[in-house]
């Protein structure tokens, strides 16, 4: 029986500044969740034939007009964001309206963050998301 050879990658992209792909998206009249899914897909590179789950991808996503983004249903009043300070009993909560009024980019960033796979590449991919309110 011949020895087993390691599987070879038939195609892999080299990391280089020339391989970067930039997407510019306009958030005007977009629904928050559906828009975040689209951004997460682009950041992972799932729309390209060169997609590999263990690679960070090479896309840079620039989003503009985040303040004109919409949310469906009664989520503006019902949706709650939680944050724990680390001290006992210090669970803080803010409604979507409060968060969006303070910083709309943070609302979109959190939505995309939670839609990316929970692994070491999550922060690498999120760092390539550029936002402008």
NORQUINOR-V940230 format. One record per residue. N is the residue number from 1. PSI is psi in degrees with one decimal (999 if undefined). OMEGA is omega in degrees with one decimal (none if undefined). D_FIRST is the distance of its C-alpha to the first C-alpha in Angstrom with 1 decimal. Layout:
BEGIN
((N,PSI,OMEGA,D_FIRST) (N,PSI,OMEGA,D_FIRST))
END
This chain:
BEGIN
((1,126.4,-179.1,0.0) (2,152.5,178.6,3.8) (3,148.3,179.1,6.5) (4,131.6,177.2,8.8) (5,146.9,177.7,11.9) (6,146.8,176.7,15.3) (7,136.4,-179.0,17.2) (8,142.6,172.8,20.0) (9,122.3,-179.2,23.5) (10,-27.0,-179.6,24.6) (11,128.0,173.2,28.2) (12,140.8,-178.6,30.0) (13,137.7,177.6,33.7) (14,146.2,178.1,34.9) (15,118.7,179.1,37.8) (16,150.2,-179.4,40.9) (17,-18.6,-178.5,44.4) (18,-19.6,-178.3,44.2) (19,-1.8,-177.0,41.7) (20,138.9,177.5,44.0) (21,128.2,-179.4,45.3) (22,133.3,175.4,48.7) (23,133.7,174.9,50.1) (24,119.0,-176.8,53.8) (25,144.9,178.0,54.7) (26,123.8,-175.5,58.2) (27,5.9,-178.7,58.7) (28,126.2,178.6,62.0) (29,22.6,175.9,62.4) (30,147.1,175.7,58.7) (31,136.0,-173.1,57.8) (32,-55.8,-174.7,56.3) (33,-44.6,-179.1,53.3) (34,-34.8,178.3,52.2) (35,-39.4,178.9,52.8) (36,-36.6,177.4,50.7) (37,-43.1,179.8,47.7) (38,-43.0,179.7,48.0) (39,-44.3,-179.9,48.2) (40,-38.4,178.3,45.2) (41,-43.2,179.6,43.1) (42,-40.4,-179.6,44.1) (43,-34.4,179.0,43.5) (44,-21.1,-177.4,39.9) (45,20.7,-178.2,39.4) (46,-15.5,179.9,38.4) (47,-5.0,-177.8,40.4) (48,150.7,178.0,38.3) (49,-12.4,-179.0,35.1) (50,13.6,-176.3,33.7) (51,131.0,172.3,34.0) (52,128.8,-175.3,31.5) (53,-25.8,-177.3,32.4) (54,8.0,176.2,31.5) (55,147.4,-176.2,33.7) (56,-19.9,-176.3,37.5) (57,178.7,-176.9,38.3) (58,22.6,-176.2,40.9) (59,141.6,171.1,43.9) (60,124.5,-177.5,47.4) (61,122.8,177.6,49.6) (62,126.9,-177.3,53.4) (63,133.5,179.1,55.6) (64,163.7,176.8,59.4) (65,44.9,-178.3,62.3) (66,-29.2,-179.4,60.7) (67,-17.1,-179.7,64.2) (68,9.7,-179.9,64.6) (69,152.2,-178.8,61.6) (70,168.7,172.3,62.3) (71,143.3,-173.3,61.1) (72,157.5,175.1,61.4) (73,-151.0,-179.8,63.3) (74,18.0,-175.1,65.1) (75,-26.3,-179.7,62.4) (76,-35.0,179.1,64.8) (77,-32.5,-172.5,66.7) (78,-29.2,-175.3,64.1) (79,131.4,-177.1,61.0) (80,134.4,175.6,61.0) (81,131.6,-178.7,59.0) (82,146.3,177.5,58.5) (83,129.1,179.0,58.1) (84,131.1,-176.5,58.1) (85,-18.8,-177.5,59.7) (86,-13.6,177.1,58.1) (87,151.9,-177.8,61.3) (88,130.4,178.1,62.0) (89,8.6,-176.3,63.7) (90,53.0,174.6,63.2) (91,111.9,-177.8,61.4) (92,147.6,177.3,62.9) (93,145.1,177.0,62.9) (94,144.4,177.2,64.1) (95,164.9,178.1,64.5) (96,-40.9,-179.1,63.0) (97,-44.1,179.8,66.4) (98,-45.2,-178.8,67.0) (99,-44.3,-177.1,63.6) (100,-37.0,178.6,64.0) (101,-37.8,-178.6,67.5) (102,-50.8,-177.3,66.6) (103,99.2,-178.5,63.4) (104,-27.0,179.8,61.8) (105,-32.0,179.4,58.8) (106,-35.2,178.3,57.9) (107,-46.4,179.5,57.7) (108,-40.0,179.7,55.3) (109,-42.3,179.8,53.2) (110,-37.6,178.8,52.8) (111,-44.6,179.6,51.9) (112,-41.3,179.7,49.2) (113,-44.2,-178.0,48.0) (114,-13.7,178.4,47.5) (115,-11.2,176.1,45.6) (116,153.7,178.7,43.0) (117,144.0,-176.7,39.8) (118,81.4,178.1,40.4) (119,-169.9,-175.2,38.2) (120,-21.5,-177.5,38.5) (121,-9.1,-175.9,38.9) (122,-50.3,-177.4,42.0) (123,-34.4,177.6,44.5) (124,-44.8,179.9,42.9) (125,-41.4,-178.1,43.3) (126,-29.4,178.6,46.8) (127,-17.5,178.9,48.0) (128,9.0,176.1,47.6) (129,116.2,-179.2,50.1) (130,127.5,-175.8,53.5) (131,148.4,177.9,56.5) (132,121.2,-178.0,60.1) (133,999,none,62.6))
END
